[in-house]
Amino acid sequence: MNDYDDNLTGTAPTTDHEEARPDLSSTHVREDVALAGHCANVHLPTGRTCTLPVRHPGSCRFVGPEDAQQAAVS
């Protein structure tokens, strides 16, 4: 018989922030852009960020860092 502690799952505890937007726990999402209500997926080869609305239909539209920064503050 194994002696496992049910409280130890091997995962980090979640915060209210992560529960509201579980995709923010990904390293492929730009948090500042996501918190402004945008998709915020990052295209890893180019570093460009999607500024379409959260959970948009279809493919992402990636923009450069300056445009992503503008989306984060608007």
C-alpha positions as CSV (number, residue, x, y, z in Angstrom):
1,M,0.0,0.0,0.0
2,N,1.3,3.5,-0.9
3,D,1.5,6.2,1.7
4,Y,0.4,9.3,-0.3
5,D,-0.7,12.6,1.1
6,D,-3.8,13.6,-0.7
7,N,-2.9,17.3,-0.2
8,L,0.3,17.0,-2.2
9,T,-0.6,17.0,-5.9
10,G,2.7,18.3,-7.3
11,T,1.0,21.3,-8.8
12,A,1.3,24.9,-7.8
13,P,-1.7,26.4,-6.0
14,T,-3.9,28.6,-8.2
15,T,-4.8,32.2,-7.6
16,D,-8.1,34.0,-8.3
17,H,-6.3,35.5,-11.3
18,E,-5.5,32.1,-12.8
19,E,-9.0,30.8,-12.2
20,A,-10.5,33.8,-14.2
21,R,-8.1,33.3,-17.1
22,P,-6.5,29.8,-17.0
23,D,-4.6,30.6,-20.2
24,L,-2.5,33.1,-18.3
25,S,-0.6,30.3,-16.6
26,S,0.9,29.6,-20.0
27,T,4.3,31.0,-20.9
28,H,3.0,31.7,-24.4
29,V,0.6,34.5,-23.3
30,R,1.5,38.1,-22.7
31,E,-0.1,38.8,-19.4
32,D,-0.4,42.6,-19.7
33,V,-2.2,42.2,-23.1
34,A,-4.4,39.5,-21.8
35,L,-5.5,41.5,-18.8
36,A,-6.7,44.2,-21.2
37,G,-9.1,41.7,-22.7
38,H,-7.1,40.5,-25.7
39,C,-6.1,37.0,-26.8
40,A,-2.4,37.7,-26.1
41,N,-1.1,34.5,-27.5
42,V,2.6,34.9,-28.4
43,H,4.0,33.5,-31.7
44,L,7.2,32.1,-30.3
45,P,9.4,32.2,-33.4
46,T,8.8,35.9,-33.9
47,G,7.7,37.2,-30.5
48,R,4.6,38.8,-32.0
49,T,1.4,39.0,-29.9
50,C,-2.3,38.5,-30.9
51,T,-4.4,41.5,-30.1
52,L,-7.8,40.1,-31.1
53,P,-10.5,39.7,-28.4
54,V,-10.2,36.8,-25.9
55,R,-11.4,33.5,-27.3
56,H,-11.8,35.0,-30.8
57,P,-12.9,32.7,-33.6
58,G,-10.4,31.7,-36.3
59,S,-6.7,32.4,-36.4
60,C,-4.7,34.8,-34.4
61,R,-3.6,38.2,-35.8
62,F,-0.1,38.9,-34.5
63,V,1.3,42.3,-34.2
64,G,4.7,43.6,-33.2
65,P,5.8,44.6,-29.6
66,E,4.9,48.3,-30.0
67,D,1.3,47.6,-31.2
68,A,0.9,44.9,-28.4
69,Q,2.0,47.5,-25.8
70,Q,-0.6,49.9,-27.1
71,A,-3.3,47.2,-26.9
72,A,-2.2,46.5,-23.3
73,V,-2.8,50.1,-22.2
74,S,-6.0,50.6,-24.0
